[in-house]
Every structure is written in structure tokens, then in C-alpha cells.
Amino acid sequence: MTSNFRPALIVVDVQEDFCPPSGSLAVPNGRDVVVPINKLLDLPFVLKVATKDWHPQDHISFAANHPGKQPYVDFVTIVNPDNATESYSSQLWPVHCVQGTTGAELLAELDVGKLDKIIEKGTDRRVEMYSPFYDPFVSPRVSDSGLAALLRDHAVTDVYVVGLAGDYCVKSCAEDAAKEGFRTYLIEECTRSVDAGNWPQCKKVIEGSGAKVATDYIQ
């Protein structure tokens, strides 16, 4: 009989480029998440997955690929390459987590030996992909990492989400995990945000999606 509690841990984008002191898109205090995440990695999760931004140099999210545009300030309209009627506006960023670079590596302090799987995302230059599940397009979807299928293959019931950054990729991961039908918990002390001032509003959106934000979870 399958247990009614089979938890998985998803560690989102704990990579060099998202962390001080030298990350190109450093999240304030980003390295602080590693110690509590390593404590979680010691627990008996059914599945422990880390995700990585793994962008080509010409990725659409890089302001450097849009002449005259500035990171953090400007936006770009991204059109579904297979359906011109579907589009969304997305923030532009500094060049980060380029495939094969030091900035794309998981932090050395992260206990990667306890991970079961590493999933690369954002590999298609044409689309932004905050969520490690899939891109925002639906008709048709452009990129699907297979994460939802992986969780179901392991009969996962509950998903715990941690990592960087709380207001972008971690948020999107939690929302999509809940959408896929998993009981979902974002562990607040294991994430940091690009804009800490926006985090209270982000929490409301996350919980509105059906996921829960867990606080004071790590002992």
C-alpha cells in the first residue's frame, strides 16, 4: 500500500550567480539558505531534487541581448514560438547561469551528494522559465522538464520548496507544484528574495495558489 505521506524536497537554483559576493544576479544574503537546506537534505525525503538555471548565452531574458535595455528595469514581450497569439511580459536580467560557466554551478557548500536528481531549466533561448516544471505557455507548452512526471513516478504526495529566489523561481515552483495537485509547502527560512520588500505580497500570491508558506520550520 502506498503511504499517504511521501514527501519530496525541491532545492531551486542555489547557484553561484545568485549569491554574493560575486554572483552576477546576486540575491541579498543568498548564501544564508545553504545551512538550513543542508539540514533538510539529512531528512528522509522520498526524493531530493535540485534545479539549475542553465541558459544559453543568447537567452531572451538577458538585457544584454536587447540593445538599449537595462536589467532589473526593462521588460520584454516573449511570444510563444509555436503560437503567435500567446505572449507574456517578462523582466530582463543581467547575464547569469550561462551553461558551463562557474556562475551556473551549484554552491560548493550545498551537500549535493545527498541529491537524487539535478534538473536543468531555462535551456531554450526563446522562453523564460522561472518554474522548474515548465514555461508559462500552454498552447502549446514549449519546455517541460519532466519534474511533475518524476514526482509522480515516485508517488510523491507532498512537495517542500526551498532556494533562490523566493519572489521568482521559488514562488513559481511552489505555485506549479500546487497546480499539479501536490500538497505544497515553501519553507520561508530556506529562501531569500531579489526584492525583500515585495515578499509579503508574494506570500499572499503563493498561498492563493494553494501552496502554504511554512515559517520556523527548521529547528
Residue pairs with C-beta under 8 A, 6 or more apart in sequence:
2 155
3 157
4 157
5 157
5 158
6 46
6 154
6 155
6 156
6 157
6 158
7 45
7 46
7 156
7 157
7 158
7 159
7 160
8 45
8 46
8 47
8 48
8 49
8 151
8 154
8 156
8 158
8 159
8 160
8 182
9 40
9 41
9 43
9 45
9 47
9 48
9 49
9 160
9 162
10 49
10 50
10 51
10 132
10 147
10 159
10 160
10 161
10 162
10 163
10 173
10 177
11 37
11 41
11 48
11 49
11 50
11 51
11 110
11 115
11 162
11 163
12 50
12 51
12 132
12 161
12 162
12 163
12 164
12 169
12 170
12 173
12 191
13 51
13 52
13 53
13 97
13 163
13 164
13 165
13 169
13 170
14 30
14 33
14 34
14 37
14 50
14 106
14 107
14 110
14 163
14 164
15 23
15 52
15 53
15 97
15 103
15 104
15 105
15 106
15 107
15 164
16 22
16 23
16 102
16 103
16 104
16 105
16 106
16 107
17 23
17 24
17 25
17 26
17 53
17 96
17 97
17 103
17 104
18 25
18 26
18 27
18 30
18 53
18 96
18 97
18 164
18 165
19 26
19 27
19 30
19 31
19 107
19 164
20 26
20 28
20 29
20 30
20 31
23 30
23 96
23 103
24 94
24 95
24 96
24 103
25 93
25 94
25 96
25 97
25 194
27 164
27 165
27 192
27 193
27 194
28 192
28 193
28 194
28 196
29 192
30 164
30 165
30 192
31 107
31 109
32 192
33 162
33 163
33 164
33 190
33 191
33 192
34 107
34 109
34 110
36 162
36 187
36 189
36 190
36 218
37 110
37 162
37 163
37 190
38 109
38 110
38 111
39 218
40 160
40 162
40 187
40 190
40 218
41 48
41 111
41 114
41 115
42 114
45 160
46 154
46 155
46 156
47 116
47 117
47 150
47 151
47 154
47 156
48 114
48 115
48 116
48 117
49 115
49 116
49 117
49 118
49 119
49 147
49 150
50 106
50 110
50 112
50 115
50 117
50 118
50 119
51 118
51 119
51 120
51 121
51 132
51 145
51 147
51 163
51 169
51 173
52 97
52 104
52 106
52 118
52 119
52 120
52 121
53 96
53 97
53 104
53 121
53 122
53 169
54 97
54 99
54 104
54 120
54 121
54 122
54 123
55 61
55 62
55 96
55 97
55 98
55 99
55 104
55 122
55 123
55 125
56 98
56 99
56 123
56 125
57 95
57 98
57 99
58 65
58 125
59 65
59 98
59 122
59 125
60 76
60 78
60 90
60 125
60 126
60 127
60 128
61 76
61 90
61 91
61 92
61 93
61 122
61 128
62 71
62 92
62 93
62 94
62 95
62 96
63 69
63 70
63 71
63 74
63 92
63 93
63 94
64 94
64 95
66 74
66 76
66 92
69 76
69 92
70 92
71 92
71 93
71 94
72 91
72 92
72 93
72 94
73 92
74 91
74 92
75 89
75 90
75 91
75 92
76 89
76 90
76 92
77 87
77 88
77 89
77 90
78 87
78 88
78 89
78 90
78 126
78 127
78 128
79 86
79 87
80 86
80 87
80 127
80 137
80 139
80 140
80 142
81 126
81 127
81 142
82 140
82 142
83 137
83 139
83 140
86 137
86 138
86 139
88 136
90 128
96 103
97 103
97 104
97 122
98 104
99 123
106 112
106 118
112 118
117 150
119 132
119 145
119 146
119 147
119 150
120 145
121 129
121 131
121 132
121 143
121 145
122 128
122 129
123 143
124 135
124 142
124 143
126 142
127 135
127 136
127 137
127 142
127 143
128 135
128 136
129 135
129 143
130 168
130 169
130 171
130 172
130 173
131 169
131 172
131 173
131 175
131 176
132 145
132 147
132 169
132 173
133 144
133 145
133 147
133 148
133 173
133 176
133 177
133 180
134 141
134 143
134 144
134 145
134 148
134 176
135 141
135 142
135 143
148 176
148 180
151 159
151 177
151 180
151 182
156 182
157 182
157 183
158 182
158 183
158 184
158 185
159 174
159 177
159 182
159 183
159 184
159 185
160 184
160 185
160 186
160 187
160 214
161 170
161 173
161 174
161 177
161 184
161 185
161 186
161 187
161 211
162 170
162 186
162 187
162 190
162 191
163 169
163 170
163 173
163 190
163 191
164 170
164 191
164 192
165 191
165 192
165 193
165 194
166 186
166 188
166 191
166 192
166 193
166 199
166 202
167 193
167 194
167 195
167 198
167 199
167 202
168 194
170 186
170 191
171 186
171 202
171 205
171 206
174 184
174 185
174 186
174 206
174 209
174 211
175 205
175 206
175 209
175 211
177 184
177 211
178 184
178 209
178 210
178 211
179 209
179 210
184 210
184 211
184 212
185 211
185 212
185 213
185 214
185 217
186 206
186 211
186 212
186 213
186 214
187 214
187 217
187 218
188 203
188 213
188 214
188 215
188 217
189 215
189 216
189 217
189 218
190 217
190 218
193 199
193 202
203 213
206 213
207 213
